Structures are given as structure tokens and as C-alpha cells.
Amino acid sequence: MHTPPLDPDVADAAPDDPVLTGYDEQHLVTYWRLLDAEADGADWKEVTRIVLHIDADREPARARNAFDSHLTRAKWMADHGYRDLLRGGAPK
């Protein structure tokens, strides 16, 4: 696995595959930032603007969907997906 980018653009929805994906590997930093923001009690709209690069005031439905799906995926990574990272990453 290569070093993930620090601030990549995101899709409108994170993957929901039961295994680690290349998208997950590219967005590890994004996932950790989302988990940190949640732990700090940050406002989802601010997090969406800063971390996901989506303006929740201009695109509320898109922003909420992206936020929810990426936070769900971040939690999945923390609970399950990290195992695939330890085994060498996403299948090629």
C-alpha cells in the first residue's frame, strides 16, 4: 500500500463493500479525520466543508449523504477494515 493522500476529493458516497477497497486505502486520512471530528463533537456541516469539500448550505442532501456514508465507512474501517490493511491492503 502507498502512502494515502492527506486531503483527497471524495465521492458522493463511500463504498459499502464488505472488504477493503482501493477507495478506502486512498481515503484513510479522511476516515480518521471524520472519526476525530465526531469524537470532538464537531458540527457535521463544518466537517463536511473542511474534510469532504462539500458546502452543506449549497448542497444539503449531497453533503449529508456524503458525510453519513463516509462516517459509516470510517467506523467500519476502525472495527473491521483495518484487518485487511494488516494483511497487505485491498485486493488488486
URNOR-V112938 format. One record per residue. N is the residue number from 1. RES is the residue in one small letter. SS is DSSP state (H for helix, E for strand, C for the rest). PSI is psi in whole degrees, -180 to 180 (NA if undefined). Layout:
N_RES_SS_PSI ; N_RES_SS_PSI
//
This chain:
1_m_C_138 ; 2_h_C_165 ; 3_t_C_127 ; 4_p_C_151 ; 5_p_C_153 ; 6_l_C_-31 ; 7_d_C_61 ; 8_p_C_156 ; 9_d_C_156 ; 10_v_C_158 ; 11_a_C_167 ; 12_d_C_-22 ; 13_a_C_140 ; 14_a_C_159 ; 15_p_C_157 ; 16_d_C_22 ; 17_d_C_151 ; 18_p_C_4 ; 19_v_C_162 ; 20_l_C_138 ; 21_t_C_168 ; 22_g_H_-37 ; 23_y_H_-43 ; 24_d_H_-45 ; 25_e_H_-39 ; 26_q_H_-22 ; 27_h_C_22 ; 28_l_H_-45 ; 29_v_H_-40 ; 30_t_H_-46 ; 31_y_H_-44 ; 32_w_H_-38 ; 33_r_H_-39 ; 34_l_H_-43 ; 35_l_H_-41 ; 36_d_H_-43 ; 37_a_H_-42 ; 38_e_H_-44 ; 39_a_H_-32 ; 40_d_H_-6 ; 41_g_C_27 ; 42_a_C_150 ; 43_d_C_131 ; 44_w_H_-34 ; 45_k_H_-40 ; 46_e_H_-42 ; 47_v_H_-42 ; 48_t_H_-42 ; 49_r_H_-46 ; 50_i_H_-46 ; 51_v_H_-42 ; 52_l_C_-8 ; 53_h_C_37 ; 54_i_C_130 ; 55_d_C_109 ; 56_a_C_-23 ; 57_d_C_-32 ; 58_r_C_-33 ; 59_e_C_69 ; 60_p_H_-42 ; 61_a_H_-46 ; 62_r_H_-45 ; 63_a_H_-46 ; 64_r_H_-43 ; 65_n_H_-46 ; 66_a_H_-45 ; 67_f_H_-53 ; 68_d_H_-46 ; 69_s_H_-38 ; 70_h_H_-36 ; 71_l_H_-40 ; 72_t_H_-44 ; 73_r_H_-37 ; 74_a_H_-42 ; 75_k_H_-39 ; 76_w_H_-43 ; 77_m_H_-43 ; 78_a_H_-32 ; 79_d_H_-34 ; 80_h_H_-48 ; 81_g_H_-28 ; 82_y_H_-27 ; 83_r_H_-40 ; 84_d_H_-36 ; 85_l_H_-43 ; 86_l_H_-26 ; 87_r_C_2 ; 88_g_C_-1 ; 89_g_C_-170 ; 90_a_C_149 ; 91_p_C_144 ; 92_k_C_NA
//
